[in-house]
């Protein structure tokens, strides 16, 4: 559907105005149709079937990606949170817990709580 392809339609109209399709149609009427060129060169030596059996290893080197920019890496570091994992035994201090109950708060007056 080329109804919404405005740029393509404009290019086709420009080609029609310049006479390119007329030249192509005239050549086709004369039997001179321009086909895409195909490579006719056949390498000497092994045939295509013999090449299929050849299992030599070939290294294909590629670049997978460019990675993040320096500013993106810095931004990621600023946003990241740190998690500390302890390895080994966790030691507790030998200070006993101090706790109070309802009986302990009975004699405490607001002006004596310092």
Contact map, one row per residue, 1 for C-alpha under 8 A:
111100000000000000000000000000000000000000000000000000000000000000000000000000000000000000000000000000000000000000
111111011000000000000000000000000000000000000000000000000000000000000000000000000000000000000000000000000000000000
111111000000000000000000000000000000000000000000000000000000000000000000000000000000000000000000000000000000000000
111111000000000000000000000000000000000000000000000000000000000000000000000000000000000000000000000000000000000000
011111111000000000000000000000000000000000000000000000000000000000000000000000000000000000000000000000000000000000
011111111100000000000000000000000000000000000000000000000000000000000000000000000000000000000000000000000000000000
000011111110000000000000000000000000000000000000000000000000000000000000000000000000000000000000000000000000000000
010011111111000000000000000000000000000000000000000000000000000000000000000000000000000000000000000000000000000000
010011111111100000000000000000000000000000000000000000000000000000000000000000000000000000000000000000000000000000
000001111111110000000000000000000000000000000000000000000000000000000000000000000000000000000000000000000000000000
000000111111111000000000000000000000000000000000000000000000000000000000000000000000000000000000000000000000000000
000000011111111100000000000000000000000000000000000000000000000000000000000000000000000000000000000000000000000000
000000001111111110000000000000000000000000000000000000000000000000000000000000000000000000000000000000000000000000
000000000111111111000000000000000000000000000000000000000000000000000000000000000000000000000000000000000000000000
000000000011111111111000000000000000000000000000000000000000000000000000000000000000000000000000000000000000000000
000000000001111111111100000000000000000000000000000000000000000000000000000000000000000000000000000000000000000000
000000000000111111110000000000000000000000000000000000000000000000000000000000000000000000000000000000000000000000
000000000000011111110000000000000000000000000000000000000000000000000000000000000000000000000000000000000000000000
000000000000001111111110000000000000000000000000000000000000000000000000000000000000000000000000000000000000000000
000000000000001111111111000000000000000000000000000000000000000000000000000000000000000000000000000000000000000000
000000000000001100111111100000000000000000000000000000000000000000000000000000000000000000000000000000000000000000
000000000000000100111111110000000000000000000000000000000000000000000000000000000000000000000000000000000000000000
000000000000000000111111111000000000000000000000000000000000000000000000000000000000000000000000000000000000000000
000000000000000000011111111100001000000000000000000000000000000000000000000000000000000000000000000000000000000000
000000000000000000001111111110000000000000000000000000000000000000000000000000000000000000000000000000000000000000
000000000000000000000111111111000000000000000000000000000000000000000000000000000000000000000000000000000000000000
000000000000000000000011111111111000000000000000000000000000000000000000000000000000000000000000000000000000000000
000000000000000000000001111111111000000000000000000000000000000000000000000000000000000000000000000000000000000000
000000000000000000000000111111110000000000000000000000000000000000000000000000000000000000000000000000000000000000
000000000000000000000000011111110000000000000000000000000000000000000000000000000000000000000000000000000000000000
000000000000000000000000001111111000000000000000000000000000000000000000000000000000000000000000000000000000000000
000000000000000000000000001111111100000000000000000000000000000000000000000000000000000000000000000000000000000000
000000000000000000000001001100111110000000000000000000000000000000000000000000000000000000000000000000000000000000
000000000000000000000000000000011111000000000000000000000000000000000000000000000000000000000000000000000000000000
000000000000000000000000000000001111100000000000000000000000000000000000000000000000000000000000000000000000000000
000000000000000000000000000000000111110000000000000000000000000000000000000000000000000000000000000000000000000000
000000000000000000000000000000000011111000000000000000000000000000000000000000000000000000000000000000000000000000
000000000000000000000000000000000001111100000000000000000000000000000000000000000000000000000000000000000000000000
000000000000000000000000000000000000111110000000000000000000000000000000000000000000000000000000000000000000000000
000000000000000000000000000000000000011111000000000000000000000000000000000000000000000000000000000000000000000000
000000000000000000000000000000000000001111100000000000000000000000000000000000000000000000000000000000000000000000
000000000000000000000000000000000000000111110000000000000000000000000000000000000000000000000000000000000000000000
000000000000000000000000000000000000000011111100000000000000000000000000000000000000000000000000000000000000000000
000000000000000000000000000000000000000001111110000000000000000000000000000000000000000000000000000000000000000000
000000000000000000000000000000000000000000111110000000000000000000000000000000000000000000000000000000000000000000
000000000000000000000000000000000000000000111111111000000000000000000000000000000000000000000000000000000000000000
000000000000000000000000000000000000000000011111111000000000000000000000000000000000000000000000000000000000000000
000000000000000000000000000000000000000000000111111100000000000000000000000000000000000000000000000000000000000000
000000000000000000000000000000000000000000000111111110000000000000000000000000000000000000000000000000000000000000
000000000000000000000000000000000000000000000111111111000000000000000000000000000000000000000000000000000000000000
000000000000000000000000000000000000000000000111111111000000000000000000000000000000000000000000000000000000000000
000000000000000000000000000000000000000000000001111111100000000000000000000000000000000000000000000000000000000000
000000000000000000000000000000000000000000000000111111100000000000000000000000000000000000000000000000000000000000
000000000000000000000000000000000000000000000000011111110000000000000000000000000000000000000000000000000000000000
000000000000000000000000000000000000000000000000000111111000000000000000000000000000000000000000000000000000000000
000000000000000000000000000000000000000000000000000001111100000000000000000000000000000000000000000000000000000000
000000000000000000000000000000000000000000000000000000111110000000000000000000000000000000000000000000000000000000
000000000000000000000000000000000000000000000000000000011111000000000000000000000000000000000000000000000000000000
000000000000000000000000000000000000000000000000000000001111100000000000000000000000000000000000000000000000000000
000000000000000000000000000000000000000000000000000000000111110000000000000000000000000000000000000000000000000000
000000000000000000000000000000000000000000000000000000000011111000000000000000000000000000000000000000000000000000
000000000000000000000000000000000000000000000000000000000001111100000000000000000000000000000000000000000000000000
000000000000000000000000000000000000000000000000000000000000111111000000000000000000000000000000000000000000000000
000000000000000000000000000000000000000000000000000000000000011111000000000000000000000000000000000000000000000000
000000000000000000000000000000000000000000000000000000000000001111100000000000000000000000000000000000000000000000
000000000000000000000000000000000000000000000000000000000000001111110000000000000000000000000000000000000000000000
000000000000000000000000000000000000000000000000000000000000000011111000000000000000000000000000000000000000000000
000000000000000000000000000000000000000000000000000000000000000001111101100000000000000000000000000000000000000000
000000000000000000000000000000000000000000000000000000000000000000111111100000000000000000000000000000000000000000
000000000000000000000000000000000000000000000000000000000000000000011111110000000000000000000000000000000000000000
000000000000000000000000000000000000000000000000000000000000000000001111111000000000000000000000000000000000000000
000000000000000000000000000000000000000000000000000000000000000000011111111100000000000000000000000000000000000000
000000000000000000000000000000000000000000000000000000000000000000011111111110000000000000000000000000000000000000
000000000000000000000000000000000000000000000000000000000000000000000111111111000000000000000000000000000000000000
000000000000000000000000000000000000000000000000000000000000000000000011111111100000000000000000000000000000000000
000000000000000000000000000000000000000000000000000000000000000000000001111111110000000000000000000000000000000000
000000000000000000000000000000000000000000000000000000000000000000000000111111110000000000000000000000000000000000
000000000000000000000000000000000000000000000000000000000000000000000000011111110000000000000000000000000000000000
000000000000000000000000000000000000000000000000000000000000000000000000001111111000000000000000000000000000000000
000000000000000000000000000000000000000000000000000000000000000000000000000111111100000000000000000000000000000000
000000000000000000000000000000000000000000000000000000000000000000000000000000111110000000000000000000000000000000
000000000000000000000000000000000000000000000000000000000000000000000000000000011111000000000000000000000000000000
000000000000000000000000000000000000000000000000000000000000000000000000000000001111100000000000000000000000000000
000000000000000000000000000000000000000000000000000000000000000000000000000000000111110000000000000000000000000000
000000000000000000000000000000000000000000000000000000000000000000000000000000000011111000000000000000000000000000
000000000000000000000000000000000000000000000000000000000000000000000000000000000001111101000000000000000000000000
000000000000000000000000000000000000000000000000000000000000000000000000000000000000111110000000000000000000000000
000000000000000000000000000000000000000000000000000000000000000000000000000000000000011111000000000000000000000000
000000000000000000000000000000000000000000000000000000000000000000000000000000000000001111100000000000000000000000
000000000000000000000000000000000000000000000000000000000000000000000000000000000000010111110000000000000000000000
000000000000000000000000000000000000000000000000000000000000000000000000000000000000000011111000000000000000000000
000000000000000000000000000000000000000000000000000000000000000000000000000000000000000001111100000000000000000000
000000000000000000000000000000000000000000000000000000000000000000000000000000000000000000111110000000000000000000
000000000000000000000000000000000000000000000000000000000000000000000000000000000000000000011111000000000000000000
000000000000000000000000000000000000000000000000000000000000000000000000000000000000000000001111100000000000000000
000000000000000000000000000000000000000000000000000000000000000000000000000000000000000000000111110000000000000000
000000000000000000000000000000000000000000000000000000000000000000000000000000000000000000000011111000000000000000
000000000000000000000000000000000000000000000000000000000000000000000000000000000000000000000001111100000000000000
000000000000000000000000000000000000000000000000000000000000000000000000000000000000000000000000111110000000000000
000000000000000000000000000000000000000000000000000000000000000000000000000000000000000000000000011111011000000000
000000000000000000000000000000000000000000000000000000000000000000000000000000000000000000000000001111111000000000
000000000000000000000000000000000000000000000000000000000000000000000000000000000000000000000000000111111100000000
000000000000000000000000000000000000000000000000000000000000000000000000000000000000000000000000000011111100000000
000000000000000000000000000000000000000000000000000000000000000000000000000000000000000000000000000111111111000000
000000000000000000000000000000000000000000000000000000000000000000000000000000000000000000000000000111111111000000
000000000000000000000000000000000000000000000000000000000000000000000000000000000000000000000000000001111111000000
000000000000000000000000000000000000000000000000000000000000000000000000000000000000000000000000000000011111100000
000000000000000000000000000000000000000000000000000000000000000000000000000000000000000000000000000000011111110110
000000000000000000000000000000000000000000000000000000000000000000000000000000000000000000000000000000000011111110
000000000000000000000000000000000000000000000000000000000000000000000000000000000000000000000000000000000001111110
000000000000000000000000000000000000000000000000000000000000000000000000000000000000000000000000000000000000111111
000000000000000000000000000000000000000000000000000000000000000000000000000000000000000000000000000000000001111111
000000000000000000000000000000000000000000000000000000000000000000000000000000000000000000000000000000000001111111
000000000000000000000000000000000000000000000000000000000000000000000000000000000000000000000000000000000000001111
